[in-house]
Amino acid sequence: MTNEQPVRVRLDLAYQGTAFAGWATQPGLRTVQGVLEEGLGQVLRGDPPRLTVAGRTDSGVHARGQVAHVDLPRPAWDAMPGRSDRQPGDALVARLTGVLPGDVVVHRATLAPEGFDARFSAVYRSYTFRIVDDPALRDPLRREWVLWNRKRLDADAMHAALQPLLGVRDFAAFCKPRPGATTIRELQHLSWERATEGPDEGLVVAHVRADAFCHNMVRALVGASVAVGEGRRPVSWPAEVLAARRRDAGAGVVPPHGLVLEAVSYPPDDELAARAERVRAVRMDEDVWDAGPSGTVATPTP
């Protein structure tokens, strides 16, 4: 036995959500957390350690910039390179690559700064949502991460319709309610554009950033945007729905596969602990879900 304090390791990872029942471990279902923890258990040759994630994604949602942390015994971390001259983090990534399936990848493993908490230290989460509305641009190779919409969309109208929703708002009209969970969030950025270059050329793409998201919030906002983009609702309608503070059947929740967690942002290292303490104190009783079931903290000034 050792009395040494464990070390906190930050994991930067990505996954294709198609074959996962979301992030969080669920009995009898394949989840990102379950696969990763099992992989860590194999590498460490012991009981799988528990991961803490920046934001739980729902079934079918993808991630390029997910962040998690895990606490490991110091001797296990120091012994990770074995006889090689690699750093422990590089060795852990290499070993995980050898045991993880191809639809989840750990890019980096680093010692976390003091006070770091993948969940509570985060300042915001950024997502994209991609839609193709031109039959000529439908690509079967990207069908699992781009939503097909049969009607042509007005991206400018969609963008204009969502700008009044920016800021600290009660998003009850765009969230599936959860007992004891607030629906107040700070939507920091939401833009729609029709991409004119690059791999997304011709697609209608949303860029969304908030301190956190409640259950189905992003997908409901996209659904409302599509209603405007198709001309079924006026540009003023999403703001009216928000003000009503109740679910509207017209703001349908779109399928999840167009949604990608792109990045999680953290404050400077010397502010990590204070941020985590402040957020934890406000919302310890709620689960963190981003773009899927949610209950993360939403502070007016992150």
LUMVO-694410 format. One record per residue (C-alpha): chain; z negated, x negated, y; residue number from 1. Coordinates in pm, 1 decimal, padded with zeros to 6 digits. Each point is the difference from the previous one (the first is absolute). Layout:
BEGIN
<r "A",<Z,X,Y>,NUM>
...
END
This chain:
BEGIN
<r "A",<00000.0,00000.0,00000.0>,1>
<r "A",<00058.0,-00112.0,00356.5>,2>
<r "A",<-00161.2,00098.8,00325.3>,3>
<r "A",<00307.1,-00095.3,00200.9>,4>
<r "A",<00131.7,00268.7,00232.2>,5>
<r "A",<00336.6,00145.1,-00102.1>,6>
<r "A",<00304.8,-00077.9,00206.9>,7>
<r "A",<00210.2,00273.1,00156.2>,8>
<r "A",<00371.0,-00037.4,-00068.5>,9>
<r "A",<00268.2,00176.2,00203.1>,10>
<r "A",<00304.6,00113.4,-00196.5>,11>
<r "A",<00330.0,00077.3,00172.9>,12>
<r "A",<00218.5,00208.3,-00228.6>,13>
<r "A",<00297.7,00228.5,-00036.3>,14>
<r "A",<00101.7,00265.7,-00248.8>,15>
<r "A",<00261.7,00257.9,-00082.4>,16>
<r "A",<-00192.2,00324.3,-00026.0>,17>
<r "A",<00251.4,00192.2,-00213.7>,18>
<r "A",<-00174.5,-00044.2,-00334.3>,19>
<r "A",<-00355.5,00002.1,00136.8>,20>
<r "A",<-00227.9,00300.1,00045.8>,21>
<r "A",<-00107.2,-00146.3,00333.0>,22>
<r "A",<-00236.2,-00286.7,00075.7>,23>
<r "A",<-00336.9,00127.2,-00118.3>,24>
<r "A",<-00112.9,-00026.5,-00361.1>,25>
<r "A",<00024.0,00331.9,-00184.9>,26>
<r "A",<-00084.1,00059.1,-00365.9>,27>
<r "A",<00305.7,-00000.4,-00221.2>,28>
<r "A",<00242.7,-00078.7,00283.5>,29>
<r "A",<00182.0,-00317.2,00098.0>,30>
<r "A",<-00116.4,-00105.1,00345.2>,31>
<r "A",<00044.4,-00311.0,00212.8>,32>
<r "A",<-00373.5,-00063.8,00013.3>,33>
<r "A",<-00034.3,00039.7,-00375.3>,34>
<r "A",<00286.9,-00238.2,-00075.8>,35>
<r "A",<-00124.8,-00261.6,00247.4>,36>
<r "A",<-00359.2,00012.0,-00116.2>,37>
<r "A",<00112.1,-00028.2,-00359.4>,38>
<r "A",<00211.4,-00300.5,00092.8>,39>
<r "A",<-00291.7,-00165.1,00178.1>,40>
<r "A",<-00216.6,00060.1,-00305.2>,41>
<r "A",<00255.1,-00177.1,-00217.9>,42>
<r "A",<00021.5,-00295.8,00235.3>,43>
<r "A",<-00377.9,-00027.4,00033.8>,44>
<r "A",<-00055.4,00069.9,-00371.1>,45>
<r "A",<-00271.9,00250.8,00071.0>,46>
<r "A",<-00068.6,00348.3,00124.9>,47>
<r "A",<00255.1,00108.7,00262.6>,48>
<r "A",<-00141.9,-00045.4,00350.2>,49>
<r "A",<00008.0,00285.3,00247.8>,50>
<r "A",<00260.7,-00004.6,00276.1>,51>
<r "A",<-00040.7,00138.2,00351.5>,52>
<r "A",<00328.5,00097.7,00166.3>,53>
<r "A",<00102.8,00042.4,00362.1>,54>
<r "A",<00149.8,00342.1,-00065.0>,55>
<r "A",<00048.9,00203.4,-00315.5>,56>
<r "A",<00357.7,00113.9,-00035.9>,57>
<r "A",<00096.0,00320.1,-00176.9>,58>
<r "A",<00217.9,00040.3,-00306.4>,59>
<r "A",<00353.8,-00121.3,00064.4>,60>
<r "A",<-00079.8,-00183.1,00326.4>,61>
<r "A",<00106.0,-00365.2,00018.8>,62>
<r "A",<-00154.3,-00301.9,00172.9>,63>
<r "A",<00133.2,-00326.5,00136.0>,64>
<r "A",<-00310.4,-00102.9,00193.8>,65>
<r "A",<-00303.0,00132.2,-00186.5>,66>
<r "A",<-00328.1,-00192.5,00026.1>,67>
<r "A",<-00299.8,00002.1,-00233.2>,68>
<r "A",<-00304.9,-00213.9,-00056.7>,69>
<r "A",<-00195.1,-00097.0,-00309.5>,70>
<r "A",<-00332.6,-00182.0,-00034.9>,71>
<r "A",<00009.6,-00275.4,-00262.4>,72>
<r "A",<-00263.9,-00241.7,-00128.8>,73>
<r "A",<00033.6,-00334.0,00177.0>,74>
<r "A",<00032.8,-00194.6,-00328.8>,75>
<r "A",<00286.9,00227.1,-00111.1>,76>
<r "A",<00182.5,-00057.0,00328.5>,77>
<r "A",<-00052.4,-00376.6,-00005.7>,78>
<r "A",<00116.4,-00019.9,-00362.8>,79>
<r "A",<00317.3,00201.5,00060.3>,80>
<r "A",<00237.1,-00303.5,00024.4>,81>
<r "A",<-00115.3,-00137.7,-00335.7>,82>
<r "A",<00149.1,-00346.0,-00041.8>,83>
<r "A",<00270.6,00056.8,00259.8>,84>
<r "A",<-00008.2,-00123.9,00359.2>,85>
<r "A",<00063.9,00349.4,00140.4>,86>
<r "A",<-00233.1,00171.2,00240.2>,87>
<r "A",<-00210.2,00280.7,-00154.5>,88>
<r "A",<00192.6,00270.0,00184.3>,89>
<r "A",<00338.0,-00132.8,-00111.6>,90>
<r "A",<-00127.8,-00024.6,-00356.4>,91>
<r "A",<-00128.5,00357.6,00006.5>,92>
<r "A",<00334.4,00129.5,00127.0>,93>
<r "A",<00183.6,-00190.8,-00272.8>,94>
<r "A",<-00229.2,00129.8,-00271.5>,95>
<r "A",<00025.1,00359.1,00122.8>,96>
<r "A",<00378.0,-00031.3,00007.8>,97>
<r "A",<-00016.6,-00079.2,-00369.9>,98>
<r "A",<-00191.9,00316.0,-00093.1>,99>
<r "A",<00104.6,00266.2,00252.4>,100>
<r "A",<00297.0,00235.5,-00051.4>,101>
<r "A",<00305.0,-00043.0,00221.4>,102>
<r "A",<-00074.4,00294.5,00228.8>,103>
<r "A",<-00312.7,-00157.9,00152.5>,104>
<r "A",<-00006.8,-00348.0,00152.4>,105>
<r "A",<-00286.3,-00200.3,00152.0>,106>
<r "A",<00153.2,-00225.6,00267.2>,107>
<r "A",<-00311.1,-00182.6,00120.4>,108>
<r "A",<-00363.1,-00051.7,-00096.8>,109>
<r "A",<-00218.1,-00165.7,00262.9>,110>
<r "A",<-00368.0,-00037.5,00075.7>,111>
<r "A",<-00080.1,00276.7,00245.7>,112>
<r "A",<-00160.0,-00085.2,00334.6>,113>
<r "A",<-00367.0,00082.3,00039.8>,114>
<r "A",<-00052.7,00371.1,00056.6>,115>
<r "A",<00339.9,00102.7,-00134.7>,116>
<r "A",<00027.2,00340.1,-00167.2>,117>
<r "A",<00348.0,00113.4,-00099.8>,118>
<r "A",<-00092.7,00361.3,00062.7>,119>
<r "A",<-00241.6,00006.7,00290.0>,120>
<r "A",<00125.5,-00297.2,00202.1>,121>
<r "A",<00353.6,00138.9,00032.1>,122>
<r "A",<00114.0,00101.3,00347.2>,123>
<r "A",<00315.6,00185.8,-00095.5>,124>
<r "A",<00245.6,00070.5,-00280.8>,125>
<r "A",<00376.2,00008.0,00052.9>,126>
<r "A",<00250.9,00200.8,-00202.0>,127>
<r "A",<00371.5,00067.5,-00007.5>,128>
<r "A",<00178.9,00305.8,-00132.7>,129>
<r "A",<00372.4,-00009.0,-00078.3>,130>
<r "A",<00239.9,00292.8,-00025.9>,131>
<r "A",<00370.8,00004.0,-00082.8>,132>
<r "A",<00191.8,00304.0,00124.7>,133>
<r "A",<00359.1,-00121.3,-00047.1>,134>
<r "A",<00152.4,00047.4,-00348.0>,135>
<r "A",<00209.7,-00312.3,00055.0>,136>
<r "A",<-00317.3,-00206.9,00034.2>,137>
<r "A",<-00178.5,00130.5,-00308.3>,138>
<r "A",<-00074.4,-00302.0,-00214.1>,139>
<r "A",<-00134.0,00048.0,-00353.8>,140>
<r "A",<-00156.9,-00346.5,00019.7>,141>
<r "A",<-00240.3,00115.6,00272.2>,142>
<r "A",<-00057.9,00357.9,-00111.9>,143>
<r "A",<-00363.6,-00078.1,-00086.2>,144>
<r "A",<-00092.6,-00100.8,00355.0>,145>
<r "A",<00236.2,00197.9,00227.0>,146>
<r "A",<-00021.8,00379.3,00033.7>,147>
<r "A",<00327.1,00194.9,-00020.0>,148>
<r "A",<00038.1,00281.4,00255.3>,149>
<r "A",<00294.9,00234.7,-00039.4>,150>
<r "A",<00030.8,00087.4,00369.6>,151>
<r "A",<00090.5,-00236.2,00281.8>,152>
<r "A",<-00302.0,-00095.3,00209.4>,153>
<r "A",<-00034.6,-00044.7,00376.3>,154>
<r "A",<-00212.5,-00315.5,00015.7>,155>
<r "A",<-00038.2,00016.8,00379.2>,156>
<r "A",<-00143.9,00351.8,-00019.4>,157>
<r "A",<-00234.6,-00106.2,-00278.4>,158>
<r "A",<-00125.6,-00289.7,00209.6>,159>
<r "A",<-00053.5,00212.7,00310.4>,160>
<r "A",<-00183.3,00268.4,-00197.7>,161>
<r "A",<-00266.6,-00236.8,-00131.6>,162>
<r "A",<-00085.5,-00189.2,00319.6>,163>
<r "A",<-00250.4,00266.0,00124.7>,164>
<r "A",<-00201.1,-00057.9,-00319.4>,165>
<r "A",<-00081.7,-00361.7,00082.8>,166>
<r "A",<-00359.4,-00091.5,00079.2>,167>
<r "A",<-00333.9,00119.8,-00133.1>,168>
<r "A",<00062.2,00349.9,-00133.0>,169>
<r "A",<-00132.0,00247.0,-00252.8>,170>
<r "A",<00273.1,00001.8,-00266.8>,171>
<r "A",<-00144.2,00290.7,-00198.4>,172>
<r "A",<00338.7,00172.2,00013.5>,173>
<r "A",<00159.9,-00296.5,-00175.4>,174>
<r "A",<-00270.9,-00086.6,-00251.2>,175>
<r "A",<-00113.6,00147.6,-00325.2>,176>
<r "A",<-00369.7,00072.1,00061.0>,177>
<r "A",<-00267.8,-00188.2,-00191.7>,178>
<r "A",<-00365.9,00109.4,00005.6>,179>
<r "A",<-00202.6,-00206.9,00244.4>,180>
<r "A",<00301.9,-00197.7,00126.6>,181>
<r "A",<00107.1,00003.4,00362.1>,182>
<r "A",<00363.8,00049.8,00092.1>,183>
<r "A",<-00024.0,-00186.6,00329.9>,184>
<r "A",<00225.5,-00304.6,00004.0>,185>
<r "A",<00155.0,-00233.8,00254.1>,186>
<r "A",<00375.8,00008.9,-00042.7>,187>
<r "A",<00097.8,-00318.6,00179.3>,188>
<r "A",<00374.5,00000.6,-00052.8>,189>
<r "A",<00260.3,00227.6,-00154.4>,190>
<r "A",<00369.2,-00054.6,00064.6>,191>
<r "A",<00318.4,00130.5,-00159.1>,192>
<r "A",<00333.7,-00176.9,00022.2>,193>
<r "A",<00332.4,-00010.2,-00174.8>,194>
<r "A",<00033.4,-00363.8,-00099.2>,195>
<r "A",<00316.9,-00162.2,00132.8>,196>
<r "A",<-00013.9,-00329.8,-00188.6>,197>
<r "A",<-00158.7,-00180.2,-00290.7>,198>
<r "A",<-00075.6,00138.2,-00346.5>,199>
<r "A",<-00112.6,00335.2,00147.5>,200>
<r "A",<00322.9,00053.7,00194.9>,201>
<r "A",<00075.7,00371.9,00021.0>,202>
<r "A",<-00340.8,00107.7,-00128.0>,203>
<r "A",<-00246.8,00204.0,00206.0>,204>
<r "A",<-00315.6,-00209.7,00007.3>,205>
<r "A",<-00351.5,00077.1,00120.3>,206>
<r "A",<-00247.6,-00269.7,00103.7>,207>
<r "A",<-00357.2,00128.0,-00007.0>,208>
<r "A",<-00326.0,-00171.6,00093.2>,209>
<r "A",<-00353.8,00137.8,00012.3>,210>
<r "A",<-00355.6,-00115.2,-00048.5>,211>
<r "A",<00006.2,00213.0,-00316.3>,212>
<r "A",<00169.8,00304.3,-00148.2>,213>
<r "A",<-00144.2,00312.3,-00155.2>,214>
<r "A",<00125.5,00172.8,-00312.5>,215>
<r "A",<00380.2,00053.7,00018.0>,216>
<r "A",<00001.1,-00066.2,00375.5>,217>
<r "A",<00305.5,-00227.1,00014.7>,218>
<r "A",<00201.5,00211.6,-00241.7>,219>
<r "A",<-00085.5,00317.9,00194.4>,220>
<r "A",<00100.2,-00166.1,00328.0>,221>
<r "A",<00329.1,-00099.1,-00161.7>,222>
<r "A",<00044.2,00355.4,-00123.5>,223>
<r "A",<-00047.9,00135.9,00351.9>,224>
<r "A",<00240.8,-00261.3,00132.6>,225>
<r "A",<00266.5,00104.5,-00250.2>,226>
<r "A",<-00037.1,00364.4,00105.0>,227>
<r "A",<00077.2,-00106.0,00357.4>,228>
<r "A",<00273.7,-00239.9,-00106.4>,229>
<r "A",<00180.6,00272.6,-00192.2>,230>
<r "A",<-00025.9,00237.0,00297.3>,231>
<r "A",<-00227.0,00246.9,-00177.7>,232>
<r "A",<-00275.6,-00052.4,00257.2>,233>
<r "A",<00000.2,-00095.5,00369.7>,234>
<r "A",<-00112.2,-00340.0,00124.6>,235>
<r "A",<-00321.5,00157.9,00133.2>,236>
<r "A",<-00101.4,00137.6,-00339.1>,237>
<r "A",<-00197.3,-00293.8,-00154.9>,238>
<r "A",<-00229.2,-00010.9,00304.3>,239>
<r "A",<-00053.7,00374.8,-00029.7>,240>
<r "A",<-00091.2,-00040.0,-00366.7>,241>
<r "A",<-00244.6,-00277.0,00087.4>,242>
<r "A",<-00165.8,00214.9,00266.7>,243>
<r "A",<-00040.3,00290.2,-00244.9>,244>
<r "A",<-00211.8,-00226.3,-00227.5>,245>
<r "A",<00107.5,00177.3,-00316.7>,246>
<r "A",<00263.6,-00068.5,-00263.3>,247>
<r "A",<00344.4,00142.6,00068.4>,248>
<r "A",<00234.3,00070.5,-00289.1>,249>
<r "A",<00284.8,-00130.0,00212.4>,250>
<r "A",<-00152.7,-00349.3,-00001.4>,251>
<r "A",<00065.5,-00059.4,-00364.4>,252>
<r "A",<-00124.5,-00315.6,-00170.2>,253>
<r "A",<00300.5,-00209.1,-00099.5>,254>
<r "A",<00016.0,-00193.0,-00328.7>,255>
<r "A",<-00186.5,-00332.6,00002.4>,256>
<r "A",<00265.3,-00246.4,-00111.6>,257>
<r "A",<00142.5,-00066.6,00348.4>,258>
<r "A",<-00335.8,-00131.6,00117.3>,259>
<r "A",<-00086.6,-00371.1,00008.9>,260>
<r "A",<-00322.1,-00167.7,00115.4>,261>
<r "A",<00139.3,-00291.1,00198.8>,262>
<r "A",<-00305.8,-00173.7,00142.5>,263>
<r "A",<-00374.0,00009.9,00057.7>,264>
<r "A",<-00134.9,-00162.0,00315.3>,265>
<r "A",<-00339.2,-00162.5,00054.3>,266>
<r "A",<-00181.5,-00128.3,00308.9>,267>
<r "A",<-00069.7,-00370.3,00061.9>,268>
<r "A",<-00230.2,-00161.2,-00255.1>,269>
<r "A",<-00299.8,-00000.7,00232.5>,270>
<r "A",<00027.3,00380.1,00039.6>,271>
<r "A",<00041.0,00092.0,-00367.7>,272>
<r "A",<-00366.1,00055.9,-00080.5>,273>
<r "A",<-00068.1,00207.6,00310.3>,274>
<r "A",<00305.7,00214.5,-00063.2>,275>
<r "A",<-00099.5,00058.9,-00362.1>,276>
<r "A",<-00357.6,00087.5,00094.8>,277>
<r "A",<00109.5,00245.2,00267.3>,278>
<r "A",<00253.9,00177.0,-00220.4>,279>
<r "A",<-00229.4,00008.0,-00303.5>,280>
<r "A",<-00276.7,00161.0,00202.4>,281>
<r "A",<00230.5,00276.7,00118.5>,282>
<r "A",<00163.2,00092.6,-00327.7>,283>
<r "A",<-00184.4,-00125.8,-00306.1>,284>
<r "A",<00019.5,00337.4,-00171.2>,285>
<r "A",<00378.6,00021.8,-00009.9>,286>
<r "A",<00264.2,-00162.7,-00216.4>,287>
<r "A",<00279.0,-00208.3,00148.1>,288>
<r "A",<00342.7,00141.7,-00069.9>,289>
<r "A",<00305.9,-00083.6,00203.3>,290>
<r "A",<00300.1,00227.1,-00015.1>,291>
<r "A",<-00150.5,00169.5,-00301.1>,292>
<r "A",<-00348.4,00147.5,-00046.1>,293>
<r "A",<-00188.7,-00142.0,00295.6>,294>
<r "A",<-00323.0,-00019.6,00189.0>,295>
<r "A",<00006.0,-00326.3,00189.1>,296>
<r "A",<-00175.6,-00051.3,00325.4>,297>
<r "A",<00174.9,00082.2,00321.3>,298>
<r "A",<-00167.9,-00157.5,00299.0>,299>
<r "A",<00129.5,00071.5,00352.8>,300>
<r "A",<00024.1,-00372.1,00075.2>,301>
<r "A",<00057.8,-00213.2,-00311.6>,302>
END
